[in-house]
């Protein structure tokens, strides 16, 4: 998922953002606009009020400050110490016993630590608008630049998550320049589509239920800001033997008059038009929160899609991450936000079938390790492809914070979906790799069910070593060592579960924004905050694994940078295995450069092509 916000303990202003500390997975904010029915104000009001006092913790304040996905790069040291046991047990639980060999039997780094490899010829190609590449396209650059006429994201829209279809088309979701979905900077909801063979870029603007494509907020103080984000994008099989594209919106409503403007989808769909061969929006397979609620039992609808105000549409509770379960074909969704005023601040999990019918819902319970309440916001889901019927496994990485907005180390947790019973069940408690302040950042499974987790150090900016939990028999150590038994939200939430392997040499660069799998070779592909791309080559299975870590390659983001007030970085990539390509969105944002809100304007965005055959060749 989403958003990197400086905590209130840093500056007294919870909505202030930490420059260059955004997470690779991301959203934040309130998909329902306001929490008290005041349509003249809403998300982000606290950020522009000028006040620096630390007011009482309320649902409205949480939504207004948009403490989003991947929140705060610093702060919260006191609560962090209280919630970090440094190996001690809690609640009388026995200490976790890792399977051997913890720390990893590896071949060691294949290159000296800290070294950066020379960029091989024909490895990197970057696409974008003509004359947008700054120094990256200068003579002698190792990166090939390609001008695409008509390339251009909409005002206030930055590149975010990506996915690739069988025909080679690349889809890119969008996020605000603030990197915080509670502080939108655009006017519409859109996805970007790039067809490499035709070298054709399409800015696909999603219309509302009334056909509106520009939806400014009602309050003129927001200076024309409105529309919505697209937090995640996923390619799935269709019923007609053709693929479809699904996307989520954490913020599909931003305070306009719904009666005149209509509603934007919370879960959207694209299809390929058979006549034109182009990808188009499919409103018949897209769903607003109200439409999703209509398919659920009333008690579930009220919790999963609450009505925050009579003047607003139902809230979808911030759909952030979406993934397809391998046996049922159902879609599991992380709902980042709580239920609104008087309810819980914790997010939830939702499963829908391909028609949009709600099949399961799970509310994250109140978490009180050591008696200290922690707010849990589900951010990223990764699905185990080796799952069994009625036991489809997936892992969830959540953002976590204290009631004082202090950031807590992000945990990972394993769940099971039972299609026959329509249930979501936690199989492990929420765990960390170590009690050292490091965060579980992003994850991917390989074809054997081995789980790879990119981690971030306490500073929120730099990579920590990659954690690996192989599947040993039917389970991973997440479950066998830290099962969700008893009163786990109090007794065992946040405990350390040391990984079976820590891959040496994977902690050299910025926090990992993208972790993907090349299914052809089994290589794990990491891309970091600073534009370092690194290959991890596993061999063996279970407790007999070794890893080769290649020397990182600098893709040259520093040569794309414009004014110092802007930020350039990569986001989650997508692997086209048949064409041997890793696609990485490269975005440009404003972050602290301007006081939000500001009138929407455009910034250059790019798409990087990495040739996998060149990357994985032995140089």
C-alpha positions in Angstrom: 0.0 0.0 0.0 0.8 4.1 0.8 1.8 7.4 2.5 4.6 8.4 4.7 3.8 10.9 7.4 5.9 12.5 10.1 4.5 11.7 13.5 3.1 14.3 15.8 6.0 13.7 18.2 8.4 15.1 15.6 6.8 18.5 14.9 3.5 18.7 16.7 1.8 18.6 13.3 0.7 15.0 12.5 -0.1 15.9 8.9 3.4 17.1 8.0 5.2 14.8 5.6 8.7 13.5 5.9 10.7 14.3 2.8 11.8 11.3 0.8 10.4 8.8 3.3 7.3 7.5 1.5 6.6 3.8 1.7 6.4 1.6 -1.4 2.9 0.6 -0.6 1.0 3.4 0.5 -2.4 5.0 0.8 -3.8 7.1 3.6 -6.8 9.2 4.4 -10.6 8.9 4.6 -12.5 7.4 1.7 -15.6 8.8 3.1 -14.5 12.4 3.2 -15.6 13.8 6.6 -16.6 11.9 9.7 -19.2 14.3 11.1 -21.3 15.3 8.1 -19.6 18.7 7.6 -19.2 18.8 3.8 -17.3 22.0 4.0 -14.3 20.4 5.6 -12.7 17.0 5.5 -9.4 15.2 5.0 -6.4 17.4 5.4 -8.1 20.3 7.3 -5.8 19.8 10.2 -2.8 20.1 7.8 -3.8 23.6 6.6 -5.2 25.0 9.8 -1.8 26.2 10.9 -2.4 24.8 14.5 0.4 22.9 16.1 -1.3 21.8 19.3 -1.7 18.1 19.9 -5.5 17.9 20.3 -7.5 14.9 21.6 -7.4 11.8 19.5 -10.7 11.5 17.5 -11.8 9.7 14.4 -12.2 13.0 12.6 -8.6 14.0 13.5 -7.3 10.6 12.3 -8.9 11.0 9.0 -8.1 14.7 8.7 -4.4 14.1 9.1 -4.3 11.1 6.8 -1.9 9.0 8.8 -1.5 6.8 5.8 0.1 3.7 4.6 3.7 3.4 5.8 3.2 6.3 8.2 6.0 8.3 9.8 9.7 7.9 9.3 10.6 8.8 12.9 9.1 9.4 16.4 7.2 7.3 18.8 10.3 6.1 20.7 8.7 5.8 24.0 5.8 3.6 22.8 8.2 1.8 20.6 10.3 0.8 23.5 7.2 -0.3 25.5 6.1 -2.4 22.5 9.5 -3.9 21.7 10.5 -6.7 24.0 14.0 -7.2 22.6 13.6 -10.9 22.7 11.7 -11.2 26.0 8.5 -13.1 26.2 5.2 -11.4 27.0 2.0 -12.6 28.5 3.8 -15.8 29.8 4.3 -17.1 26.2 7.5 -19.2 25.6 10.1 -17.5 23.5 9.8 -18.3 19.8 12.1 -21.0 18.6 13.3 -20.4 15.0 13.9 -23.2 12.7 17.5 -23.7 11.7 19.4 -22.1 10.2 18.4 -18.6 11.3 20.6 -16.0 9.6 20.7 -17.9 6.4 23.1 -20.4 4.8 24.1 -18.3 1.9 26.8 -18.1 -0.7 27.4 -14.5 0.6 27.2 -11.5 -1.6 28.6 -12.1 -5.0 30.1 -8.6 -5.0 31.7 -6.5 -2.2 29.3 -4.9 0.3 28.3 -1.4 -0.7 29.5 -1.8 -4.3 27.3 -0.7 -7.2 27.6 -2.4 -10.5 28.2 -0.7 -13.8 25.0 -0.5 -15.8 25.2 -3.2 -18.5 24.5 -2.2 -22.1 20.8 -2.5 -23.2 19.6 -3.1 -19.7 17.6 0.0 -19.1 15.1 2.0 -21.2 12.9 4.7 -19.8 9.7 6.0 -21.5 8.1 9.4 -21.0 7.1 12.7 -22.5 9.4 14.3 -25.0 12.2 16.4 -23.4 11.3 15.2 -19.9 14.4 13.2 -19.0 16.7 16.0 -17.8 20.3 14.7 -17.6 19.4 11.0 -17.9 19.2 11.4 -21.7 22.5 13.2 -22.1 25.3 11.7 -24.2 27.1 8.9 -22.5 24.1 7.9 -20.4 23.7 4.1 -20.0 19.9 4.5 -20.0 18.1 4.7 -23.3 15.3 7.3 -23.3 12.3 7.0 -25.5 10.0 10.0 -26.2 6.3 9.0 -26.4 4.1 11.7 -28.0 1.0 12.3 -25.9 2.5 10.9 -22.8 1.2 12.7 -19.8 -0.5 12.0 -16.5 -3.4 14.3 -15.4 -3.0 17.3 -13.1 -2.0 16.3 -9.6 -1.5 12.6 -10.5 1.7 10.7 -9.9 2.7 7.2 -10.9 2.0 4.5 -8.3 1.4 0.7 -8.6 1.8 -1.3 -11.8 0.5 -4.5 -13.4 1.1 -6.1 -16.9 -1.4 -8.0 -19.1 -0.6 -11.0 -21.3 -0.7 -8.8 -24.3 2.2 -6.7 -22.8 0.1 -3.7 -21.9 1.3 -2.0 -18.7 -1.2 -0.4 -16.3 -0.2 2.3 -13.7 -2.4 3.5 -10.9 -2.1 7.0 -9.5 -1.5 8.8 -6.2 -1.4 12.5 -5.2 1.7 14.6 -5.3 1.5 14.7 -1.5 1.9 10.9 -1.4 -1.1 11.0 0.9 -4.6 10.0 -0.3 -6.2 12.2 2.3 -4.6 15.2 0.6 -5.6 14.8 -3.1 -3.9 17.0 -5.6 -5.8 16.1 -8.8 -9.3 16.7 -10.3 -10.3 13.2 -11.4 -9.7 9.5 -11.0 -7.5 7.9 -13.6 -5.3 5.0 -14.7 -2.4 5.2 -17.2 -2.0 2.6 -19.9 1.1 2.0 -22.0 1.2 -0.4 -25.0 5.0 -0.9 -25.6 4.7 -2.5 -29.0 2.6 0.3 -30.4 4.5 2.8 -28.1 1.1 4.3 -27.3 0.2 6.0 -24.0 -3.4 6.4 -22.9 -4.6 8.5 -20.0 -7.8 6.7 -19.0 -10.1 9.0 -16.9 -12.7 7.1 -14.9 -16.2 8.7 -15.2 -18.6 8.9 -12.2 -22.0 7.3 -12.2 -23.3 10.5 -13.7 -20.6 10.6 -16.4 -18.6 13.3 -14.7 -14.8 13.2 -15.2 -13.9 16.3 -13.2 -15.1 16.4 -9.6 -13.7 19.4 -7.6 -14.4 19.5 -3.9 -17.4 21.5 -2.8 -15.3 23.8 -0.5 -13.5 26.4 -2.7 -10.8 26.6 -0.1 -9.4 23.3 -1.6 -8.6 25.3 -4.8 -10.2 22.9 -7.2 -8.8 19.6 -5.7 -11.1 16.6 -6.0 -11.6 13.3 -7.9 -10.0 10.2 -6.4 -6.9 8.0 -6.3 -6.3 4.5 -7.7 -4.4 2.7 -5.0 -3.8 -0.7 -6.6 -4.1 -2.4 -9.9 -4.3 -6.1 -10.7 -4.7 -8.2 -13.9 -7.1 -11.2 -13.4 -8.6 -13.9 -15.7 -12.0 -13.1 -17.1 -15.1 -15.3 -17.6 -14.7 -14.9 -21.4 -11.2 -16.3 -21.5 -9.9 -12.8 -21.8 -8.1 -11.0 -19.0 -9.5 -8.1 -17.0 -7.9 -5.4 -14.9 -9.2 -4.6 -11.4 -8.3 -1.5 -9.4 -9.1 -0.1 -6.0 -9.6 3.5 -4.8 -8.8 4.3 -1.2 -10.3 7.8 -1.7 -13.2 7.6 -4.2 -15.1 10.5 -2.7 -13.7 14.0 -1.7 -16.6 16.2 -0.7 -18.5 17.1 -3.9 -22.3 17.2 -4.3 -23.1 13.5 -5.0 -26.5 14.3 -6.4 -25.0 16.3 -9.2 -21.6 14.7 -9.6 -22.4 11.1 -8.9 -20.1 8.5 -7.4 -16.7 7.0 -8.4 -16.1 3.3 -8.0 -14.4 1.9 -5.0 -13.5 -1.3 -7.0 -13.1 -0.7 -10.7 -12.7 -2.8 -13.8 -11.2 -2.5 -17.3 -11.8 -4.8 -20.3 -10.3 -5.0 -23.7 -12.7 -3.8 -26.4 -12.9 -6.4 -29.1 -13.6 -3.9 -31.9 -10.8 -1.4 -31.2 -8.5 -3.7 -29.3 -8.1 -0.9 -26.7 -8.5 -1.2 -23.0 -11.6 0.6 -21.7 -13.4 1.2 -18.4 -16.2 -1.2 -17.7 -18.8 0.4 -15.4 -20.9 -2.8 -15.4 -18.1 -4.7 -13.6 -17.2 -1.8 -11.3 -18.7 -1.2 -7.9 -19.3 1.7 -5.6 -19.4 1.1 -1.8 -23.2 1.1 -1.9 -23.3 -1.5 -4.6 -20.9 -3.7 -2.7 -22.9 -3.2 0.5 -26.1 -4.3 -1.4 -24.5 -7.8 -1.9 -23.7 -8.3 1.8 -25.8 -9.3 4.8 -27.1 -6.1 6.6 -24.9 -6.5 9.6 -21.8 -6.9 7.4 -22.8 -4.1 5.1 -23.1 -1.7 8.1 -19.6 -2.6 9.3 -17.8 -3.0 6.0 -19.4 0.0 4.2 -20.6 2.4 6.9 -22.6 5.6 6.3 -20.6 8.4 7.8 -23.1 11.2 6.9 -26.5 11.5 5.2 -24.8 13.9 2.7 -22.1 11.4 1.7 -22.1 8.1 -0.1 -21.2 4.9 1.9 -17.5 4.7 2.8 -15.6 1.7 1.4 -13.1 2.1 4.3 -10.1 2.8 2.1 -9.6 -0.2 -0.2 -5.8 -0.2 -0.5 -4.4 -3.6 -1.7 -6.1 -6.2 -3.9 -5.0 -9.7 -4.7 -6.5 -12.8 -6.4 -6.8 -16.0 -4.4 -5.5 -18.9 -6.5 -8.2 -21.6 -5.8 -11.5 -19.7 -5.6 -10.5 -16.9 -7.9 -12.0 -14.5 -5.3 -10.4 -11.1 -4.6 -9.1 -10.3 -1.1 -8.9 -6.6 -0.3 -7.2 -4.7 2.5 -9.5 -2.0 3.9 -7.1 0.5 5.4 -9.6 2.7 7.4 -11.8 2.3 10.4 -15.6 2.5 10.7 -16.0 6.2 11.5 -17.0 8.3 14.5 -17.8 6.1 17.6 -16.4 3.0 16.0 -13.0 1.4 15.6 -9.9 3.0 14.1 -8.6 -0.4 12.9 -9.0 -1.5 9.3 -10.4 -4.8 8.0 -10.2 -7.5 5.4 -12.8 -8.1 2.6 -13.2 -10.9 0.1 -15.4 -10.5 -3.0 -16.1 -12.8 -5.9 -15.5 -11.7 -9.6 -19.1 -10.4 -9.8 -18.6 -8.0 -6.8 -20.6 -10.1 -4.3 -19.2 -9.9 -0.8 -18.1 -13.4 0.3 -16.3 -12.7 3.6 -15.4 -9.9 6.0 -13.0 -9.7 8.9 -12.7 -6.8 11.3 -9.3 -6.3 12.8 -9.8 -6.5 16.6 -8.7 -4.1 19.2 -4.9 -4.5 19.8 -3.5 -3.9 23.3 0.0 -5.5 23.7 1.3 -4.8 27.2 -2.0 -2.8 27.8 -1.0 -0.2 25.2 -3.6 0.4 22.4 -2.2 0.2 18.9 -4.1 1.2 15.7 -3.7 -1.3 12.9 -4.3 -0.2 9.3 -4.1 -3.1 6.7 -1.9 -2.0 3.8 -0.5 -4.8 1.6 -1.7 -8.3 0.8 0.4 -11.1 -0.9 -1.2 -14.5 -1.8 0.4 -17.9 -1.4 0.1 -19.7 -4.8 0.4 -23.1 -3.2 -2.8 -22.7 -1.2 -5.2 -25.6 -0.8 -9.0 -25.4 -1.5 -10.8 -23.8 1.5 -7.5 -22.9 3.0 -6.2 -20.1 0.7 -3.3 -18.5 2.5 -2.3 -14.9 2.3 -0.1 -12.5 4.4 -1.0 -9.0 5.4 1.4 -6.2 6.2 -0.2 -3.4 8.3 0.8 0.0 9.3 0.7 0.5 13.1 0.7 3.5 15.3 0.0 4.5 18.9 -2.9 6.7 20.0 -0.3 9.5 20.1 0.4 9.0 16.4 3.8 7.5 17.1 4.8 5.0 14.5 5.2 1.4 15.6 7.2 -1.2 13.6 5.0 -2.7 10.9 4.1 -6.4 11.4 3.2 -9.2 9.0 0.5 -11.8 9.7 -0.8 -14.9 7.9 -4.5 -15.5 7.2 -6.6 -18.3 5.7 -9.8 -17.9 3.5 -12.3 -20.7 3.5 -14.6 -20.3 0.5 -17.2 -22.9 1.6 -17.7 -21.3 5.0 -17.2 -17.7 3.8 -14.7 -17.0 6.6 -11.3 -15.2 7.0 -9.2 -16.5 9.9 -5.9 -15.4 11.3 -3.5 -18.3 11.4 -0.5 -16.4 12.9 -0.4 -13.5 15.2 1.1 -10.3 13.9 4.9 -10.6 14.1 8.1 -8.7 13.4 11.4 -10.2 12.3 13.2 -8.6 15.2 12.5 -6.3 18.1 14.9 -3.6 16.8 12.5 -1.1 15.4 12.7 -2.5 11.8 9.5 -2.8 9.7 8.1 -5.4 7.5 7.7 -3.4 4.4 6.6 -5.4 1.3 6.3 -9.2 0.5 6.2 -11.7 -2.3 5.7 -15.5 -2.5 7.6 -17.8 -4.9 6.1 -20.8 -6.6 7.1 -23.1 -3.7 5.2 -21.0 -1.1 8.4 -19.4 0.3 7.8 -15.9 1.6 10.2 -13.1 1.0 9.8 -9.9 3.0 11.6 -6.7 2.3 12.3 -4.8 5.5 13.0 -1.2 6.5 15.3 0.0 9.2 14.0 2.1 12.2 14.7 5.3 10.3 12.0 4.5 7.7 14.4 5.3 4.8 17.0 2.6 4.4 16.7 -1.1 3.6 17.2 -3.8 6.2 18.1 -7.4 5.3 15.6 -9.5 3.3 13.7 -11.9 5.6 12.8 -15.4 4.2 10.2 -17.8 5.6 10.1 -21.0 3.6 7.2 -23.4 3.6 8.2 -26.5 5.6 5.6 -29.2 5.0 2.2 -27.5 5.1 3.2 -24.4 7.1 5.7 -21.6 7.4 7.3 -20.5 10.6 4.9 -17.6 10.9 2.2 -20.1 11.9 4.2 -22.9 13.6 6.2 -20.5 15.8 3.6 -17.7 16.4 0.1 -19.2 16.0 -3.0 -17.0 16.5 -4.2 -18.7 19.6 -5.9 -17.5 22.7 -6.1 -13.7 23.2 -3.5 -13.0 20.6 -4.3 -9.3 20.1 -3.2 -8.7 23.7 -0.9 -11.6 24.6 1.2 -12.1 21.4 0.6 -9.3 19.0 3.9 -7.8 17.8 6.2 -10.5 19.1 9.4 -11.4 17.3 9.4 -14.3 14.9 13.0 -14.6 13.6 13.0 -15.5 9.9 14.5 -18.8 8.8 16.9 -16.8 6.6 18.2 -13.3 6.5 19.8 -12.7 3.1 23.2 -11.1 3.4 23.9 -8.0 1.3 20.3 -6.9 0.8 20.6 -3.9 3.2 22.7 -1.5 1.0 20.2 1.0 -0.3 17.0 2.8 0.4 13.9 1.1 1.6 12.6 -1.4 -0.9 9.7 0.0 -2.9 9.2 -3.0 -5.1 9.8 -6.7 -4.5 8.8 -9.0 -7.3 9.4 -12.5 -8.6 10.6 -13.7 -11.9 8.7 -16.9 -12.3 11.0 -18.2 -15.0 14.2 -18.2 -13.0 12.9 -17.8 -9.4 14.9 -14.7 -8.9 13.7 -12.1 -6.5 13.9 -8.5 -7.8 14.3 -5.6 -5.4 14.0 -1.9 -6.3 14.8 0.7 -3.7 13.9 4.2 -2.8 17.2 5.5 -4.3 16.8 3.7 -7.6 19.0 0.7 -6.8 17.9 -2.6 -8.4 19.2 -5.8 -7.0 18.8 -9.5 -7.8 18.5 -12.3 -5.3 19.0 -15.8 -6.7 17.7 -18.5 -4.3 18.5 -22.2 -4.7 17.2 -25.2 -2.8 13.9 -25.4 -0.8 12.7 -25.4 2.8 15.6 -25.6 5.3 18.2 -26.3 2.6 18.2 -22.9 0.9 21.1 -20.7 -0.2 21.1 -17.3 -1.7 23.3 -15.4 -4.1 23.0 -11.6 -3.9 24.1 -9.7 -7.0 25.6 -6.3 -6.8 23.0 -3.5 -7.0 22.6 -1.4 -10.2 21.8 2.3 -10.0 19.2 3.2 -12.6 20.0 6.9 -12.4 17.1 8.5 -10.7 19.4 11.4 -9.5 19.7 12.4 -13.1 16.0 12.7 -13.5 15.5 15.0 -10.6 14.3 18.5 -11.1 14.1 21.3 -8.5 15.1 20.3 -4.9 11.5 20.7 -3.8 10.5 17.7 -5.9 11.0 14.0 -5.3 11.7 11.3 -7.8 11.4 7.6 -6.9 10.3 4.1 -8.1 7.1 2.3 -7.1 5.9 -1.3 -7.3 7.0 -3.0 -10.4 5.4 -5.7 -12.6 7.1 -8.6 -14.3 6.3 -9.6 -17.9 7.8 -13.1 -17.7 7.1 -14.1 -21.4 8.8 -10.9 -22.7 11.5 -10.9 -20.0 10.8 -7.4 -18.7 10.6 -5.8 -15.3 8.5 -2.6 -15.5 9.1 0.0 -12.8 6.9 3.2 -12.5 9.0 6.2 -11.8 7.1 9.1 -10.2 7.7 12.8 -9.4 6.0 14.4 -6.4 6.0 17.7 -4.6 5.9 16.6 -0.9 7.1 19.5 1.2 7.7 21.8 -1.8 4.3 23.6 -1.6 1.7 24.2 1.1 -1.2 22.0 0.4 -3.9 22.5 -1.0 -2.7 24.1 -4.2 -4.4 24.3 -7.6 -3.8 21.1 -9.6 -0.9 21.1 -12.1 1.2 18.5 -14.0 4.5 16.9 -13.3 6.4 14.5 -15.5 6.2 10.8 -14.7 8.0 7.9 -16.3 8.1 4.1 -16.9 11.4 2.2 -16.7 11.9 -1.0 -18.6 14.5 -3.5 -17.2 15.6 -6.3 -19.6 15.6 -9.4 -17.4 17.8 -11.5 -19.7 20.5 -8.8 -19.4 19.9 -8.2 -15.7 20.1 -12.0 -14.9 23.1 -12.7 -17.2 26.4 -13.5 -15.5 28.5 -10.5 -16.2 
